[in-house]
């Protein structure tokens, strides 16, 4: 069965520092991969997605992620974190189903930004 | 683009009562999904519609849960005889194609 692991439950970084959030997945075929961000009490906003092609994908708010098939990883990075980036980040793998795509999420990484 | 909307945003109910949530997807999105998110966890898939057809249901969706999308536009999720374990955020998402889902703000349910 497919699964997503986000090994870091909490991460704290200083504003302006670089950020990397880890994500490992387990899935038998080439996956659809996503990163979403969730602010407290809110829904999820899509940051970026990987379907195929270039393994380095760019997203909104200056985020990027790199798909590494050999490591089954899809880590999220940002070169300089802003205080407004504090939120919870979810990695997800998409499993095709009946013309749709059901998402399996990791447990999330809570990001705290110190000023 | 008005985004995915969900109503109500918050619901408090007593154990044993029935509740119904509504989701309005982005117009012309023919795919609609429901997820449930409990505290400290990622969302979990509940069910999926393409137009009015419910094409997949998770085993998480017990007999007390029912979802409909009668005209292929808005969808409702009903929980009968609520239990305290049903307390969660219920999220709706829609997509125009297979790949990318856009989420609504969610309905937070508290069962007392």
Interface residues (C-beta under 8 A of the other chain):
Chain A: X4 X32 X34 X36 X41 X42 X43 X44 X45 X46 X49 X51 X90 X92 X94 X96 X97 X98 X99 X100 X101 X102 X103 X104 X105 X106 X107 X108
Chain B: X4 X6 X31 X33 X35 X40 X41 X42 X43 X44 X45 X48 X50 X55 X56 X91 X93 X95 X98 X99 X100 X101 X102 X103 X104 X105 X106 X108
